[in-house]
Amino acid sequence: MSTSKKLIITLIITIILLVGPLLIAYWQFNKVESRITQLTKIENELILKNLPGLQQTANEVRRDTRQIVNESLFWLIIDAIGSITIVILLIILIRRDVLHPLQYLTKQLEDNKFTEEELRTENESSNEIKSLVTKLAEKFYKIIYFDSLSSLPTRSYFRIYLEPILRHAKHDSSVKFALLIIDMNGLDKVNQLYGTSIGDDMVRTIAKRLTDVCHTPIFLSRHLNKDFIIYLPAPDENCNFVEYIKGFVKQVFACCQQSSIQQQKEVRHDLQIGISLFPDDSQDLEELITQSISAIGQVNEAAEQPFHFYSDAINKQTLEIAQLENDLRYAIKQNEISLHYQAQVALSTNTIIGAEALMRWQHKKRGNINTEKFIAIANNANLSNQLFLWLLDESCKTLSNWRKNNISCKKLAINLTAAEFQRQDLLMVTQQCLEKHNLPAKYLTYEITEQTLMTDIEHTRITLHTLRTNGIKIAIDDFGTGYSSLNYLQYFPFDFIKIDKSFIDNIVTNQISHAIINSIITLAHEMRLKVIAEGVENQQQLVELQKLGCDEIQGFLVSKALPADEFINFIKNNNDTSAWG
């Protein structure tokens, strides 16, 4: 048996021999205390009542108490004997299993009686242990300080790298450098569309390309899941540092922004760069990082090379947006977002047959928040999913109630953002919501902009086909304002085309706008699509649209977007008239 096992067994015996008798003695002394209390009570009654029977009882209690005390003393003696026994056992164990081997080893060394084979074996074992420790240390070092995906240093290593630079900068006012945060803006979309495997390959590709651009003393590291961070020092004191940074950024975009082929899929590299300057913006590393991230929020995504320098104005705007994000989270949870409904009128019957559901946010302090603004905030704050699910549920619930109450509104349209359209479970969540409110799919219409449609053409075609096959109507919104609209009508399945307000505004005064609208309506009807004119504001526009054979209109001529109760009253008061014809 090994020494360690013997020590463990000895420890267990020690606990039993020491603690056991002590517990028994403690229990016996508690009984003694109880008996003494009983005896005292009896004696007090003897004194007060002078009852002869109690005297015998008192004698019995004294006898029992003496017996318990004797038993307690016995167990204490056992405990003392046990302690002495344990000490003797420990001395024997230590001498035999610890001291004796040491004495033997010392004697062998003194007598030089180890064979060469024994020494060699000992050395090999020692070297193996050293090698194993070294490998483990290297592995832990890589895990902590190097990103497993890109093989770049982590942000922890980046901070360590910059510590001596920042210390030196405190004593040298000529030190200048920039921190660049590079955001892989399209990574989430790639992961959603193609899976994380292709997303990981994209990260590796961009990391390799950045490595080719970042030469010493420029330092590159991985920052967060979809970010890289670059330390870019000024080449000399007299250079135009801002122009130098812009030149470096151009190199980054030229090298990294080109799409790549990952597992036979063409993947776009949508990069955005935020830049902060030391010491102009801050002399604190964490603050510089925060400022670079804030600058990314101000990047113009439509720019050929989307980058932005940090400024105080950005910081104020960032703080305002951050506050609105928190307020929006609260508003969604507390049902402070509401739906308004704008009527859609069929020109053939002059009746309201549908509506578009539009979200409104009445902020408690700021008043009405622009819809496009808070939707953009929701997208950036990962709140778009919550907002969409609420919009879908509320719309289906409202339309279901209208049907139960015989309100003559046959369809309801809701807008899909690009993020919502790209989700893999769009059909599933839609069907679940329709079933929850016992609503046939034909009553729901999704409105999608041209820009959303062109994000991924193949994904768009499959998604639209799947939705329409399951009975959901599709309308293309703001038609004519985006890409080559007429060209892709043959590829994508639609039910409605909504002509953008910018064309309707000029239908009376501009012959070209009139001709474009005429062509759209004619083409749509040839393809068995219905046409809805948005933003109709006066009777002259209505007359021209009727002449051209437009199917439906929507706009202030009919009504602005109304809360649910007002919209129901509006339908009841107007559906039996010819107010629009």
N, C-alpha and C positions, 0 to 999 in steps of 0.2 A: 504494500500500500504506500502511496506517495506521501510525502511530508505534509503537503497541503490538505489532503484528505484527512490525515491524522489530526491536524490542527482543527479542522472543521468539526470532527467527531468530538474532540476534547472540548471545544467551545459549547457544543450542544449539551454534553454531560455537565459542564460547569453551570450552565443556565438551570438545568434540572436540579442539581444538588444545592445550588445557592438559593435560587428563587423559590423552589418548591417548599422547603421547610419554612422559609420566611412568610410565605403566603398562609401556610397552615397556622403558624404562630400568630399572624395578624388576625386570622379568623377566630382563634381561641381567645385572644385578648378582647375582641369585640364582644364575645359571649360573656367574659368576665365583667366588662363594663355594664352590660345589660343586667347581669345578676346583681351587681352592686346597686344599680338604680332601683331594682325590685326590692332588694333588702332594705334600702333606705326608706322606701315608701312604707314597707311593713312596719319598720321600727317607729316611724312617725305616727302610724295608726295605733300602735301599742301605747305610745305615750298619751295620745289623745283619748282613746276609747278604753284602754286597759282590758283588752280581750285576751283571755288565756289561750285560746286556740291559735292566735297569731304567733305566739311565742314559739310553738312547735314548727310552724311554717318557716319562721325566721331562722331556726337552727338548721333546717333542711337546706335552705338557700345558702347558708354559710358553708355547709359541708360540700355542696355542689361546686361552689365558687373555688374552694381550696383544691378540689379535684381538677378543675379546668386550669387553674394556675400551674399545677404540677405538670399537666399535659403540655402546656405552652413552654415551660422550662425544658421539658424533654425534647421538643422539636427544635428549640434554640441550640441545645447541645448537639443534636444531630446536624444542624446547619454548620456549627463550628467544626465538627469532625469532617464534614464534607469539604469545607474550605481548605482544611489542612491536607486532605487527600488530593485535592485538585492541584494545590501548589506542588506537592511531591510529584504528581504525574507530569506536570508541565516541565519541571526540572529534568525528569528522566527523558522526556520527549526531546527537549532542546539539546540535551547533551548527546543523545543517540543519533537524532536525525538532522541536527544542524551543526553542533560543534564537532561531532565526530567526523563527518565528511570534510569539514574545513581543515581539521587537523590532518586527515589523511591526504588531502590535496596539498597541504603545506609540506608534509613529509615527502610526498612524491616529487614535488618540485625541488626540495632540498637534495634529495637523493638522485635527482635527474633520471627517474625511472620510467618517464613517458616514452613510448616508442615514437618513431618518426610518423608512422601511420596515424597514431592517435593525435599527434600535433597537427598533421595535415588536415585530418577530418575536422578538428576544432577550428582551424583557420578558414576552411571552406564554409562551415556553418556561419561563422562570423561574417564572412564576405557576403554570403547570401542574404543575411539579415540586413546588412548595410545597403545592399543593392535594392532590396524590397522597400526599405524606408525611403531611399532616394526616389524610387519610382512613384511611391505614394505621394511624396512631397511634390513631385513634378505634376502629378495628376491633379492634386488639390489646387496647385497654383494655376493650372490651365482652366479648371472649372471656375475658379473665382475671378480670374483676370482676363480670360479669353472667351469670346462668344463661340459656342459650339457650332453654330450654323454658318457664320461668315468667316470664322477663324481670326476675326479682328479683336483688338483689345476691348474690354468692356468699359462701361462708364466709371466703374470703381477704379480701374487702372488709369483711366483718363484723368481723374481727380488727383491720383498720386503723381502722375506725370507732370501736372501743372503746379503742384505745390511749390517746388523750388523756383519755378518761373515767377510765380506770384510773390514769393519772398524777395526775390531779387528785384522785382519791379517796385517794391516799396522804397528801395534805396536808389533807384535809377529811373528818373522821370522820362527818359527817352524810350522806354519800353512801350511798344504798341503791338496789339494783336487783335484779331477778330475771331469770334466764335460763330461758326456756321452750323445750323441745324438743317439737315437734309431730310425732308419728309417724303417717304414713298407713298404718295397720296392714293395711288391706285392699287395698293397691296390688298386692302380689304376686299375690293371688288374682284380681284383675281382669285383670292381664296374662296369667295362665295361662288364664282362661276365655275372654276376649274378644280378647286380643292387646294389644301394646304401644301401638298407635294410640289405642285407647280409654283405656288407662292414662295416656297422655300428656295426653289431653283432660281426664281427671279431675284431674291435677296442675295444669293451667292453671286449671280452675274453682276449686279450693281456694285457689290462689295469689291469684286475683282477689278471692275472698271474704275472705281474710285481709287483703288490702290495704285493703279497705273498713273493717276493724275497727281496723287499726293506724295511728293518726294520730300525727304528730310530738308529742312526742319519742320515741314508741315506734318501734323500728326492727326491720324484718322482713327476713329473708334466707333463701335456700335453703341448707340445711346439707349433707345427703347425698342419696342417690338418692330416699329416701321420707321425708325429714325437712325441716322448717322450723325456724328458730330465731328467737326474739323477744327483744329487749332491752326490758325493761319497767321504767322508773325509777319510784321513789316520787314521788307528786305533791307531797308536802311532808313536813317532818320529823315532824309530829305525827300523821299518819294511821295508822290500823291497816293496816299494809302487807299482812299476810296476807289480811285480808278484802278489801282492794282487789284483790289478785291473783285471789282466788276470783271476784270480780265480773267481772273481765276475762275469766277463763276461761269463765264462763257465756256471755258475749257471743260468744266464739270458737265454742263448741259450738252456740249458737243460730243462728249465721250459717253455719257450715261443715258441720255434721254431717248436714244434710238431704241425701238422695240427689239425684242429678242425672241427666238424660237425656243420654247420650253416644252419638251415632250410632244412635239409636232403641233403645238399651239402657239400662235403669234400673240405675244404679251406686250402691251404698251407700258412704258416706264413713265408714269406721270409723277414728276418730281417737283417739289416746292422747297425753296430755301429761305430761311430767316437768318438775319445777320445782326449781331451786336458787337460793339467796339469797346476795347479796353485801352485807355481809362475813360474815354469820353462818356460812355453810357453808364458804366459802373466799374468798381475795382473789386467787386465780390464775385466769385466764380458762380455761385448758385444763382445770383441775380442776373448775371450775364446769360446763363442758360435759359432762365425764365423769359428774359427779354427776346432772345432769339426765337423761342417758341411763340411768343406773342406776335412777333413780326410775321411769322408764317400765316397767322390769321388774317393779315392784310394783303396777302399775295393776290394779284390779279390772275386767276386761273386761265383766263383767255390769252394771256401774254405768251409770246414765243419762248421767253426765258423767265418763268415766274419766280422772282425773288424779291425780297423787300428788306430794307434796313430798319432797325428799331428806332422809334422816336417816342417822346413823352406823350404826344397826342395818341399814338397807338396804345400806350399803357392805359390812358383814361378810357379809351373806347373798349379795350380788353376787359377792364374792370366792370364797365357797364354791361358788356355782354355776359360776363361771368355772373353778375347779379341777376340778369334776365334769365339765364340758364336755371339758376336756383329757383327763381320765381315760377318759371315754366314747369319745373318738376312738381312744385307744390300745386300749381293750377291744374295739372293733369290729374293728380291724386284727389284734389278737392272738387273736381268737376266744374272748374271755373271757365273752361273752354266751352263755347256754345256753337250751335249750327244755325246758320241763316239759309234761307232757301230762295233762289231766284227762279221765277216762273219761265217755262218754255211753252210757246204758243204755236199750235198747228195752224198754218195760214189757210188750209183747205176748209177748216171748220170754225176758225176763230175761237178755239177753246184751249184752255190750259191743259196740256196732256202730260207734262213732266216738270222737273225742276233740277237745278244743280245745287248740291249741298256745299256751302262755303263756311269754313271755320272762322270764328271770331274770338278774340281774347280781350276782354275788358279788364285791364289791370287796375287793381285797387288804387294805386297812387299815380300811375302814368297814363291812365285812361286807355283808349283803344290802341292796341299794338298792331302795326301793319302785318297783315297775314303772311306776306312773303318774308318779312323779317323774322317772325317767330318760327316759321317753318325752317328757314336757314339755320337758326339757332338750334332747333331740334335736331337737324341733321348733323351738325357739328358736335352736339353734346350726346349723341347716341340715344336721343329720345324719339327719333322718327318712328321706331317700331311701336312704342307705346301710343304715340299720337295717331298712327294709322289704324291700329286695332280699335282705339276709341272711336275714331271717325267711322270706320266700317260698322261697328256694332251700333252706334247711335243712329246712323243712316238707315240700317236695316230695321231697327226697332221702330223708327219713325214711320217708314214706309209701310211696315206691317200694320201699325195702328191706323194709318190712313185707309188701308184696304178693309180693315174690320169695320171702320166707320163710314164706308162708302164715299170716301173723298176721291174725287175724279182726277187723281194724279197717277198716271199709269207707269211712270218710270222715274228713277232718281239717279243722277250722275254724280260721281265723286272723282276728284282728281288724284292721280297716282304720281308721286315723285319718282325720280330715277332710282333711288334707293329701294323704294317699295316695289317697283316693277322688277327689280333684279332679284328679289328674295325668292329662294327655291320653294318655299311653302305657300306661295301666294294663292294658288288654287285651293289648297287644303284649308287655309284659314278662312277663305271666302266661303267655301261650301259649308264649313262648320257654323259660320255666322248666319248664313241663309237658313240652315236647318234649325238653328236655335230659335229663330224668329218666324219659322214656318213661312218663308218667303220664296216664291219661285224665282229662279235665277234670271229669267227674262226681264224682270223689273229693275235689275241693277245694271248700270252702265259705268264702265271705267273710262275716264278721259286721260289721254296720254299725249304729251307734247312731242313734236318732231325730234327735238334734241334727245329726249329719252329713248325714242325708237331707234336712233342711229348709234347708240352707245355700243351695242353688240348686235349686229344684224341677225345672225343666226339664232341667238338666244331670243331676240324679239319675235322672230317668225314662229318659233316653237311655242313660246309663251302665249302669243295672241291666238294661235290655232287651238291650243289647249283650252283657253278661257272660253272662246266662242263655241267650241265643241260641247262644252258643258253649260251652254245657254246664256252666258254672260255677254252683254253687249259691249262693243268697243267703239269709242269716238276718238278721232284724232283732233287734238285741240290746237288752236292758233295756227290753222292750216295756211301755208303760204309764206310764213315768216322764217322758216328754217332752211333746210337743205333742199336738194332737188326734189320737191314734193311730188310732182307728177310722176317722176321716175320710179319711186318706190311704192306707188299705189298698187302696182301689179304684183308686188312681192308680199305685202302684208294684208291680212284680212281685217276689214273694218265694217261697221254698220252705219256710222255717221261721220260726216266731215263738218267741222266747225270753222267757218270762215272768220279769220281774225278781224278784230275791230278796226285795225288800221286801214283795211280795204273798205269796210262799210262806211267809215267817216267820209270818204271821197267818192262814193258811188254816184252822187248827184252832180258833183262839180268836175270830176276828172274822168274823161273818156277811157283812159287806160285802166283805171280801177274798175270802171263799169264793165269793160271788156274782159278783164281777168275774172271778175265774179261770174260773168255769163259763161265763160269757158269752164270754170270750176263746177258750176251747177250742171251744165250739159254733160261734162265728163262723168260726174258722180252718178247722174241718172242713168247713163249708158252702162255704168258698172253696178247698177241697182243699189246705190248708196243714197241715204238721205242727207240733206244739207241743212245745217243750223247756222243762222247768221248771228254772230255775237255783237253786242254793243250797239244795238239799234236804238237811236235816241229821238228820232223825229218821224213825222208822218211821211215826208218826202222819201226818206230812205225805205220806209215800209212799202210805199207804192212801187218803187223801182224793183224791190225784191219780189213783190208779188208778180210783176210783169215777167221777171226772169224765171219764175217757177220755183223759188226757194220754198222748202218744206216747212221749216220752223224758224222762229225768231226768239231772241233773248236780249234783254237790255232795259234801260230806264224808261223807254216808251211803254213797256209793259209794266214793269215794277222794279224797284231796287230789291236787293236781297233782304228778306224779312225773317224775323223769328218765327218759330213753328206756329204759334197761336195766331199771329197776324197773317201768316201765309194761308192758313185754313180759311180764315174769314175772307181773305182776298179772293180765294177760289170760289167760295160760295156766292160772293157778291158779283163776280164778273163772268162766270162761265156760261151764263145764259144770255149774254149780251154780245154785241158785235163791236166792242170797244176798240178793236185793233184792225178793223177791216172795212 
